[in-house]
């Protein structure tokens, strides 16, 4: 289903950009897929799209050994984005390196996109248990996206959350996944909050974060609750204490609910540092392709921390 949605998106983008070609000048859509050994269906579909419109469709593949060759995936996506004619990048599967690449692409320019309304899709948005029509959305609010389309989808929740940056025209930016959040204490922390806070703390302390995951630490009779951050640095911060303080301040700045709970039930986050390559070894051992960023219980965090003991046995 996700592959079909991605390829349908590529087709809709072609139509949309073709309609705007006179005003916008040259344009291209870049599609990155696996090789035939990884996923022949998506590879062949991209190949057909490129043959149908070679002037506007460019394609490439990520490596077969994508778990170990993340830098190759990153460099290919960055190369796409570095071409000023490329207006959209379509990727069917978020293999390791994809998020890091798109984070870098965001730093190259604006991180929002125009919501195309005239190509057979009807958009609705979920805020908690309330379905919000497009005309009812507000800038700065985060919503889960639902799509009804003329190819048979009906209120299909794609699993992404988006934030509106503009309502005239409607522009959205990716804010996270619907299943990745922490709300044990009413703090309503989402991936977008965590990513923004990490960027702010890293910029302040000279750190570079490679991978991370966050889980709650539950309250006890003696302690308040907290969040535990398991972090793998590509470059260590100048001061671990300063990094922790900067991260806490940034989280409180981007999330008012988190700030309110920090005044009552939440202590400052606890940071556990793991060596470089640790998350990659854990993913390989568990057959996973990516690290969950936020989990509303301790299952993933405890498994990751226990993996260190497994390695020493």
Residue, then its C-alpha position, 0 to 999 in steps of 0.5 A: x500500500x505504501x509503495x503504491x501511495x508513493x508512486x501515485x504521489x510521484x504521478x500527481x507531482x508530475x501533473x502539478x509541476x507540469x501545470x506550474x511549469x511556465x511560472x516555475x521554469x525547469x523542474x524535475x522529480x527525483x525518485x530513489x528506490x531499492x535495486x531489483x534485489x531489494x524491491x523490484x516492484x518499486x524499481x520497475x515502476x520508477x524505471x517506467x516513470x523515467x522512460x515516460x518522461x525522461x526530461x522531468x523524472x530522474x532516478x537512482x537506487x540506494x545500495x543493497x547493503x543499505x544498513x552499512x552504507x548509510x553515507x551512500x544513501x545520504x549522499x545520493x539524496x543530498x545530490x538530488x536536493x543540490x540540483x535546483x531543478x529538483x522540486x520533489x524527492x520521492x522515496x518509497x522506503x525510509x532505509x537507514x540514512x534517509x532521515x539524516x539526509x532529509x534533516x540535512x536537506x531541510x537545513x539547505x532551505x525551507x522545510x515545508x511543502x505546498x499541499x496540492x488540492x486539485x488532483x483527486x485527493x480529499x484531505x482531512x486532519x485528526x487532532x486527538x479524537x476530532x476530525x478537522x476539515x481543511x478549512x478548520x486547520x490552524x497554523x502551528x498545530x500538529x495533525x494526523x493526515x487522512x486521505x480520501x482519493x478517487x483511486x479507492x482510499x477512504x479516510x486512510x490515515x497515512x501515519x504521518x503528522x504534519x504542521x501547517x505553516x500557512x493556510x493561504x496557500x496551504x503549506x505543511x511540514x512533516x512533524x513526526x509519526x502518529x505512533x511515536x510520542x510520549x504522553x505518560x505524564x500529559x507532556x504530549x511530546x512528539x518527534x518534531x519537538x525532540x528533533x528541534x530541541x536536539x538541533x538547538x542543543x547541538x548547535x549550542x554545544x558543538x555536538x552532532x547526534x547520530x541516533x537517539x531514542x526516548x522513553x519514560x521513566x515512571x514515577x516512584x514514591x521517592x522520585x518524580x517522573x522523567x524521560x530517558x534519552x539514549x543518545x549516540x553522538x557522531x561528535x560529543x558535546x563540549x560539555x555533557x552537563x551543558x548539553x543536557x541543560x540546553x536540551x531541557x531548555x529547548x524542549x520547554x521552549x518548543x512544547x508548553x505542555x512539557x514545560x508545565x509538567x517540568x514544573x510539577x511531575x517531571x524531572x530534567x531528562x536523563x541522558x544515557x550515551x552509547x558508543x558510535x555504531x551501537x544502534x546500527x549493531x542493535x538494528x542488525x541484531x534485531x532485523x530492524x531498519x530504523x530506530x524508534x524515536x519516541x516510545x510511550x513505554x519502556x519496551x524498546x529502551x530496555x531492549x536497547x540497554x540490555x543489548x549492551x550486556x548481550x554484547x559482553x557475554 
